[in-house]
Amino acid sequence: MKEDMSNVKVDVSTLKEDMSHLQNSADVVQADISEVKVTVTQIQAAQAEDVIGILKVSKKKTDFEVDYLNNRLTEIDKRLYVLEKMGQN
């Protein structure tokens, strides 16, 4: 009977150690999950900033092209006007 009781105590002690290891492992996993969440948040913020940067560059290029085309159109319109006036004379 004492031997059985001793075995039970050893089993309980082993079980407590196993539970302690499981708790430590769970704590490590929880810390890793928190770290992953922080990293994902940082990546999302960086992606948003990258998209905004790309859009700004694209807008500058588009604005330049529109300005260029407007200037060319104005120049062509002036030439056409001069040619029309020459044709009327």
Distance bins in CASP14 RR format, pairs under 12 A and 6 or more apart:
PFRMAT RR
TARGET T0000
AUTHOR 0000-0000-0000
RMODE 2
METHOD distances of the structure
MODEL  1
1 7 0 0 0 0 0 1 0 0 0 0 0
1 8 0 0 0 0 0 1 0 0 0 0 0
2 8 0 0 0 0 0 1 0 0 0 0 0
2 9 0 0 0 0 0 1 0 0 0 0 0
3 9 0 0 0 0 0 1 0 0 0 0 0
3 10 0 0 0 0 0 1 0 0 0 0 0
4 10 0 0 0 0 0 1 0 0 0 0 0
4 11 0 0 0 0 0 1 0 0 0 0 0
5 11 0 0 0 0 0 1 0 0 0 0 0
5 12 0 0 0 0 0 1 0 0 0 0 0
6 12 0 0 0 0 0 1 0 0 0 0 0
6 13 0 0 0 0 0 1 0 0 0 0 0
7 13 0 0 0 0 0 1 0 0 0 0 0
7 14 0 0 0 0 0 1 0 0 0 0 0
8 14 0 0 0 0 0 1 0 0 0 0 0
8 15 0 0 0 0 0 1 0 0 0 0 0
9 15 0 0 0 0 0 1 0 0 0 0 0
9 16 0 0 0 0 0 1 0 0 0 0 0
10 16 0 0 0 0 0 1 0 0 0 0 0
10 17 0 0 0 0 0 1 0 0 0 0 0
11 17 0 0 0 0 0 1 0 0 0 0 0
11 18 0 0 0 0 0 1 0 0 0 0 0
12 18 0 0 0 0 0 1 0 0 0 0 0
12 19 0 0 0 0 0 1 0 0 0 0 0
13 19 0 0 0 0 0 1 0 0 0 0 0
13 20 0 0 0 0 0 1 0 0 0 0 0
14 20 0 0 0 0 0 1 0 0 0 0 0
14 21 0 0 0 0 0 1 0 0 0 0 0
15 21 0 0 0 0 0 1 0 0 0 0 0
15 22 0 0 0 0 0 1 0 0 0 0 0
16 22 0 0 0 0 0 1 0 0 0 0 0
16 23 0 0 0 0 0 1 0 0 0 0 0
17 23 0 0 0 0 0 1 0 0 0 0 0
17 24 0 0 0 0 0 1 0 0 0 0 0
18 24 0 0 0 0 0 1 0 0 0 0 0
18 25 0 0 0 0 0 1 0 0 0 0 0
19 25 0 0 0 0 0 1 0 0 0 0 0
19 26 0 0 0 0 0 1 0 0 0 0 0
20 26 0 0 0 0 0 1 0 0 0 0 0
20 27 0 0 0 0 0 1 0 0 0 0 0
21 27 0 0 0 0 0 1 0 0 0 0 0
21 28 0 0 0 0 0 1 0 0 0 0 0
22 28 0 0 0 0 0 1 0 0 0 0 0
22 29 0 0 0 0 0 1 0 0 0 0 0
23 29 0 0 0 0 0 1 0 0 0 0 0
23 30 0 0 0 0 0 1 0 0 0 0 0
24 30 0 0 0 0 0 1 0 0 0 0 0
24 31 0 0 0 0 0 1 0 0 0 0 0
25 31 0 0 0 0 0 1 0 0 0 0 0
25 32 0 0 0 0 0 1 0 0 0 0 0
26 32 0 0 0 0 0 1 0 0 0 0 0
26 33 0 0 0 0 0 1 0 0 0 0 0
27 33 0 0 0 0 0 1 0 0 0 0 0
27 34 0 0 0 0 0 1 0 0 0 0 0
28 34 0 0 0 0 0 1 0 0 0 0 0
28 35 0 0 0 0 0 1 0 0 0 0 0
29 35 0 0 0 0 0 1 0 0 0 0 0
29 36 0 0 0 0 0 1 0 0 0 0 0
30 36 0 0 0 0 0 1 0 0 0 0 0
30 37 0 0 0 0 0 1 0 0 0 0 0
31 37 0 0 0 0 0 1 0 0 0 0 0
31 38 0 0 0 0 0 1 0 0 0 0 0
32 38 0 0 0 0 0 1 0 0 0 0 0
32 39 0 0 0 0 0 1 0 0 0 0 0
33 39 0 0 0 0 0 1 0 0 0 0 0
33 40 0 0 0 0 0 1 0 0 0 0 0
34 40 0 0 0 0 0 1 0 0 0 0 0
34 41 0 0 0 0 0 1 0 0 0 0 0
35 41 0 0 0 0 0 1 0 0 0 0 0
35 42 0 0 0 0 0 1 0 0 0 0 0
36 42 0 0 0 0 0 1 0 0 0 0 0
36 43 0 0 0 0 0 1 0 0 0 0 0
37 43 0 0 0 0 0 1 0 0 0 0 0
37 44 0 0 0 0 0 1 0 0 0 0 0
38 44 0 0 0 0 0 1 0 0 0 0 0
38 45 0 0 0 0 0 1 0 0 0 0 0
39 45 0 0 0 0 0 1 0 0 0 0 0
39 46 0 0 0 0 0 1 0 0 0 0 0
40 46 0 0 0 0 0 1 0 0 0 0 0
40 47 0 0 0 0 0 1 0 0 0 0 0
41 47 0 0 0 0 0 1 0 0 0 0 0
41 48 0 0 0 0 0 1 0 0 0 0 0
42 48 0 0 0 0 0 1 0 0 0 0 0
42 49 0 0 0 0 0 1 0 0 0 0 0
43 49 0 0 0 0 0 1 0 0 0 0 0
43 50 0 0 0 0 0 1 0 0 0 0 0
44 50 0 0 0 0 0 1 0 0 0 0 0
44 51 0 0 0 0 0 1 0 0 0 0 0
45 51 0 0 0 0 0 1 0 0 0 0 0
45 52 0 0 0 0 0 1 0 0 0 0 0
46 52 0 0 0 0 0 1 0 0 0 0 0
46 53 0 0 0 0 0 1 0 0 0 0 0
47 53 0 0 0 0 0 1 0 0 0 0 0
47 54 0 0 0 0 0 1 0 0 0 0 0
48 54 0 0 0 0 0 1 0 0 0 0 0
48 55 0 0 0 0 0 1 0 0 0 0 0
49 55 0 0 0 0 0 1 0 0 0 0 0
49 56 0 0 0 0 0 1 0 0 0 0 0
50 56 0 0 0 0 0 1 0 0 0 0 0
50 57 0 0 0 0 0 1 0 0 0 0 0
51 57 0 0 0 0 0 1 0 0 0 0 0
51 58 0 0 0 0 0 1 0 0 0 0 0
52 58 0 0 0 0 0 1 0 0 0 0 0
52 59 0 0 0 0 0 1 0 0 0 0 0
53 59 0 0 0 0 1 0 0 0 0 0 0
53 60 0 0 0 0 0 1 0 0 0 0 0
54 60 0 0 0 0 0 1 0 0 0 0 0
54 61 0 0 0 0 0 1 0 0 0 0 0
55 61 0 0 0 0 0 1 0 0 0 0 0
55 62 0 0 0 0 0 1 0 0 0 0 0
56 62 0 0 0 0 0 1 0 0 0 0 0
56 63 0 0 0 0 0 1 0 0 0 0 0
57 63 0 0 0 0 0 1 0 0 0 0 0
57 64 0 0 0 0 0 1 0 0 0 0 0
58 64 0 0 0 0 0 1 0 0 0 0 0
58 65 0 0 0 0 0 1 0 0 0 0 0
59 65 0 0 0 0 0 1 0 0 0 0 0
59 66 0 0 0 0 0 1 0 0 0 0 0
60 66 0 0 0 0 0 1 0 0 0 0 0
60 67 0 0 0 0 0 1 0 0 0 0 0
61 67 0 0 0 0 0 1 0 0 0 0 0
61 68 0 0 0 0 0 1 0 0 0 0 0
62 68 0 0 0 0 0 1 0 0 0 0 0
62 69 0 0 0 0 0 1 0 0 0 0 0
63 69 0 0 0 0 0 1 0 0 0 0 0
63 70 0 0 0 0 0 1 0 0 0 0 0
64 70 0 0 0 0 0 1 0 0 0 0 0
64 71 0 0 0 0 0 1 0 0 0 0 0
65 71 0 0 0 0 0 1 0 0 0 0 0
65 72 0 0 0 0 0 1 0 0 0 0 0
66 72 0 0 0 0 0 1 0 0 0 0 0
66 73 0 0 0 0 0 1 0 0 0 0 0
67 73 0 0 0 0 0 1 0 0 0 0 0
67 74 0 0 0 0 0 1 0 0 0 0 0
68 74 0 0 0 0 0 1 0 0 0 0 0
68 75 0 0 0 0 0 1 0 0 0 0 0
69 75 0 0 0 0 0 1 0 0 0 0 0
69 76 0 0 0 0 0 1 0 0 0 0 0
70 76 0 0 0 0 0 1 0 0 0 0 0
70 77 0 0 0 0 0 1 0 0 0 0 0
71 77 0 0 0 0 0 1 0 0 0 0 0
71 78 0 0 0 0 0 1 0 0 0 0 0
72 78 0 0 0 0 0 1 0 0 0 0 0
72 79 0 0 0 0 0 1 0 0 0 0 0
73 79 0 0 0 0 0 1 0 0 0 0 0
73 80 0 0 0 0 0 1 0 0 0 0 0
74 80 0 0 0 0 0 1 0 0 0 0 0
74 81 0 0 0 0 0 1 0 0 0 0 0
75 81 0 0 0 0 0 1 0 0 0 0 0
75 82 0 0 0 0 0 1 0 0 0 0 0
76 82 0 0 0 0 0 1 0 0 0 0 0
76 83 0 0 0 0 0 1 0 0 0 0 0
77 83 0 0 0 0 0 1 0 0 0 0 0
77 84 0 0 0 0 0 1 0 0 0 0 0
78 84 0 0 0 0 0 1 0 0 0 0 0
78 85 0 0 0 0 0 1 0 0 0 0 0
79 85 0 0 0 0 0 1 0 0 0 0 0
79 86 0 0 0 0 0 1 0 0 0 0 0
80 86 0 0 0 0 0 1 0 0 0 0 0
80 87 0 0 0 0 0 1 0 0 0 0 0
81 87 0 0 0 0 0 1 0 0 0 0 0
81 88 0 0 0 0 0 1 0 0 0 0 0
82 88 0 0 0 0 0 1 0 0 0 0 0
82 89 0 0 0 0 0 1 0 0 0 0 0
83 89 0 0 0 0 0 1 0 0 0 0 0
END
